Amino acid sequence: MFPTLGIGELLLVLALVLLLFGPGKLPQVAQSLGEAVNRFRNGTSKVTDVKASDPKISEAPSKASASDTISQIE
């Protein structure tokens, strides 16, 4: 689905990041990116823990037809 990145593409991305942020800001950008990934992983693990422990949470919501939805509104 996604093509793999080679050495050339990674070097190009690194060069663009250096041009955009400069060498002084690069450690801060990398640190904030790492913290964001860490928060995302923690958040998704909490959601999966809650979903696994709560049997009331269904896997997927049921799909109601339009007539069912209209009858519920009335």
N, C-alpha and C positions, 0 to 999 in steps of 0.2 A: 504494500500500500504506500508506504513512505520510502523514498529512495535513501540509501545509506549515504552518509557524508564521508567524503574522502579527506585526505590530509590537505589538499588544496582548498577545499571549501571551508574547512575549519580555520585555516590560516586567513582566508579572506574575511570570515566572520570576526576573528580576533582583531584583524587590522581595522575593520569598520568600528568595532567597539572602542578601540584605542583612539581612533579619530573623533568619535562622538564624545567620549567621556574624558579622555586624556589619561596619562599614566598615573596621575595623583589620585584621581577619583576611582580608578579601576578596583582597588581593594575594597572600597566602600560598596561599590555596585555588586561585586561578587559576594560580599558578606550579606547584603540585604536580599540578594537573590537566594542564597542558601537558607536564610531565615524564613523567607516566604515558602520555600519548598518544604521546610521542616514543619511550619504551621499547617500547610496543606495536608501533609502526611498525618499529623496528629489529629486534625479534624476529620479526615476520612476514616481513620482507625476508630475514633470515638463513635462515628455514625455506624460503622459495621458492628461494633461492640453492642450498641444499643439495639440495633436491628436483630442481632443474634439472640439477645437476652429477652426481647419482648415478642411473645408469640402473636400479639394483636396486630403487629405490623405485617401487612401482606406483601408478597413479592411484587405484585403489580396491581394497580388499581383496575377494577372491572370497567369494561367499556360499556357504557349505557347508550342505547339508541336515542335518537332525537325525540321520538315519541315518549320514551320513558322520562326523559328530562323535562319535557313539556308537561307531562302529567304530574310530575313532582312539584313543578312551579305552581300549577293551578291548585 
